[in-house]
Amino acid sequence: MTLQHVDILFKLIVFLFAISFHESAHAWTANRCGDPTARMLGRITLNPIKHIDPVGTVLLPLIALVTGIPVLGWAKPTPVNPHNFKNKVTDDILTAVAGPVSNFLVASSALLVLAIISLTSPLGRGITHVIPVVYPNHLEVLAAQTDSALMPLSLLAYELMVINIVLGVFNLIPVPPLDGSHVLRHFLSDSLLRIYDTVGIFGLMALVYLGGGLLARLIYPVIGFFDSILMRL
């Protein structure tokens, strides 16, 4: 099995973990804010089977793996009944942003793991400094560096960082039904809100399939920021 094959496996594992953690964060926050709907349906769990959406969890990631674009997608939406919230506006916003925030927390934890690897040995530092440079299209360079167990461990941690950044930024975009729309919708009039919700799914499809340049301009600077921290270590 080549490093490229290992990387594909890592991407799948990390993506399933990331969306499960994301949706669990929604469910946990909603429950804390007074809505037990998702908790009662067993959605506070890292079991990916509970969160799989045929398009967002299966089709889009497969397209991403085949085409080489960053892994995008979403899980089955977490059911939320805002009528159970103590403060309908504030709690709805908190529940919505909990998902992306959880992704950035995981990305930061992965960066911490990479930092520890980098600071504990010269070999670890060399590996963690090479990965951002050659990722994702020249993994054969990494394969030629060493057969140390630090290589797959570092690659897994880097995948964990990147995919969670991608999902975190993507879900903050204010296009229904993404999480960012739950913030913007509270500032729209009733007439605009109806239009917003109606055209949302078409806007999402256009964003995924036609908005590659826009997505890159939103996502890559955040990845670059995390990379810059890693490269300074």
N, C-alpha and C positions, 0 to 999 in steps of 0.2 A: 504493500500500500504506500503510495507516494504522499508527500506532504500536502499536495493539492487535494488528494482524496480525504486526508485527515481534516483539512480545512473545511471542506464541504460538510463533513460530519459535524465539525464544531459549529459551523453556521446554523445547521438545523437544530442542534441541541440548545445553543444559545438563544436562537429565535423563540423556540417553544418556551424556554424558561422566562425570557423577557416579557412575552405577552401574558404569560400566566401570572408573573409578579405584578405586571401593570394592572390586569383586571382584578387581581386580589386586592390591590391597593384601593381601587375604586370601591369594591364591595366592603372592605374593612372601614373605609372612611364614611361611606353611606351609613353603615351600621352605627358607627360612633356618633353620627349626626342625627340618629333617630329613625332611620329607615332600615328595617331588618330583612327586606325583600331578598336581596342577593345572598345574605347569610343563610336564610332559610332554604335557598335553592342550592346550597353547597358551593357557592362561588368564591368563598374565602379559602382558596386552595391553590397549590402550585401544580396540581394535576392538570396537564394541558388538555386532556380529553374534555374537561368541563368547560373549556374556553374556545374550542376549535370552531372557526367559521370557514365554510368551504372555499370562499373566494379569498378572504383576507389572510387565512392561516395556511391554506394549501396552494391555491392557484398563483397568487402574486409571488410568494417566496420561490416557487418553482421557476417562474418566469425570471426572477432576479438571478437565481443560480445559473440558469441557462445563458442569460444575456450578459452576466457579469456586473449588472448594476447593483447598487446597495440594496440589501434585503429590506423591502418595505412590506407592510401588511398590517393587519389588525386581527383581533380576536372577536368572538361573539360578544356583542355589547352586554355590559353588565346591567341587569334590570334595576332601575331606580324609580321609586315612587316619591316625587318631591313633596307630595302632600303630607308625608310623614316627617319631613324636616322641621326642626324647631325654627330655623330661619331660612325660608325657602330660597332666597337669592344667594346669601352667603354660603349656605351649606351645599347648594347645587354647584357653585363655583369650586368650593373646596373638594367636593367629590370628583369633579371633572379633572382638576389639575393634579389630583393625587396620583393618577396614572403616569403622566409624564415626569412628575417629580420623582416617583419611584424608579423610573428608568435612569434619571440622572444620578440618583443615589447609587444604583448598581454600577453605572459607568465610573463613578468616582471611586467605588470600592475596587473595581478592576484596575483602575489607575494606581491605587495604593498597592495592590499586589505586584504590578509591574515595577513600581518604585522600589519595593522591597527586593525583588529579584535583581534590579539594576544596582542597588547599593550594597548587596551582600557578596558580589564576586565580579571580577573583571569580565568573565565569560558572560554572566548575566547582563552586565552593562552593555557588552557588545551586541548581544542578541536583541535586547529591548530597544537599542538605538537603530538597529538595522530594520526591524519589522516595519516601523512607520514609513521608511523610505521605499521599501520594495513592495509593500502591501498595496493592492491584492493581486497584482498581475505578474509578479516575478518571484513567486515563492520558491522556485528552484534555487535562487540565490541563498535563501535561508537553509534549504536542505543541504547545501554544500558546506555550510559553516561548521556544523557539529552534529554529533549524534546524541548529545546530552539531553536528558529528560527536561532540562530547562527550556528547550526549543518548543516542544508541543505545549508545555505549560504556559509559556509566554504568549504563544499564538492564541491559545484558548482565552487567556485573560484579555488580549488585545481585541479579539472578536467580541468578547463580552462588553468591552468598552464601546467599540464602534457601533455595534447593532443597537445597544441601548441608547446611544446618542441619536442615531437615526430615528428610532421609534419615538424618543422623547420629543425631538424637534418636529417630526412629521405630525404627531398628534396635537401639538400646540397650534397648528395652522387653523385659523378660524373658518373652516369649511365644514358644514354638517356632513356626516355625524361625528366628525373628529372632536376631541376634547376641547380644543380652543373655541369651538362654536358655542359651547355652553357658557363661556364668558361673554362673548359678543352679543348673544341673543338677548341678554337682559338689558341691553341698551337700545334695542330696536322697538319701534311702534308695532302694534298688532298687525297692521297691514303689511309692513316690511317683513315681519317675522314669518307670516304665512308664505310669502314669496321666497324668503331665505330657506325655509324648511323644504319647500317644494323643489327648488332647483339644486338643493344641496348635493344629492347623490350624483347628479350630472356634473356638478363642479368638482366633486371628488374624483370621478373617473377621468375627467379632463386633466386634473392635477397629476394623477398617477401616470397616465399614458402620454400626455402632451406637455406636461410641465417639468420635464427633466432638468432644464436649465435653471428654473426657479428653485426647484428642490435642492439642486447642487449649491446654489448661492446661499441657501438657508442652512444646509447641513454641514458642508465642508468647513466653513469657518469655525464651527463649534468643535469638530474633530481636530482641526488645526490647533485650536487653543489647548485641548488636552494633549495633543502630540508635543506642543511646545513645552509643556510642563515636564513631560517624560524625557525629552531630549536635553533638558537642562540638568537632569540628575547625574 
